[in-house]
């Protein structure tokens, strides 16, 4: 499975986590999450595996999360 930077940000928003909280869940720093979300660093397969395990992710769930976050972003709620 692959996880893009905008999908990681959407996951964090849907679970109402700060970058620090998500970093703690995935074993990285808040700054690292910031770099990942902005595309300054690549999301490693190991980090994807941790996210899949922690949040029970599959492709369908990621698509649904992204749709929800995008629909709110379009309405100016972010």
TANORWO-V172741 format. One record per residue. PHI is phi in radians with two decimals (none if undefined). OMEGA is omega in whole degrees, 0 to 359 (* if undefined). Layout:
[[PHI:OMEGA] [PHI:OMEGA]]
This chain:
[[none:180] [-2.04:179] [-2.29:180] [-1.54:183] [-1.04:180] [-1.22:177] [-1.25:176] [-1.11:178] [-1.10:179] [-1.12:178] [-1.03:181] [-1.10:181] [-1.18:184] [-1.16:178] [-1.62:178] [0.95:180] [-1.86:170] [-1.35:176] [-1.08:178] [-1.13:180] [-1.13:179] [-1.12:178] [-1.01:179] [-1.09:179] [-1.08:184] [-1.75:177] [1.37:177] [-2.34:181] [-1.40:175] [-1.07:179] [-1.09:179] [-1.13:177] [-1.06:178] [-1.02:178] [-1.09:180] [-1.14:182] [-1.15:180] [-1.52:180] [1.44:180] [-1.33:175] [-2.31:178] [-1.50:177] [-1.44:184] [-1.33:176] [-1.00:179] [-1.13:179] [-1.21:176] [-1.05:180] [-1.04:178] [-1.11:180] [-1.12:179] [-1.04:181] [-1.20:184] [-1.16:187] [-2.01:179] [0.85:184] [-1.50:165] [-2.47:184] [-1.01:181] [-1.08:180] [-1.18:178] [-1.10:178] [-1.04:181] [-1.15:177] [-1.03:181] [-1.08:179] [-1.06:181] [-1.09:181] [-1.10:179] [-1.10:181] [-1.17:177] [-1.30:179] [-1.11:179] [-1.16:180] [-1.58:179] [1.47:178] [-1.84:182] [-2.46:*]]
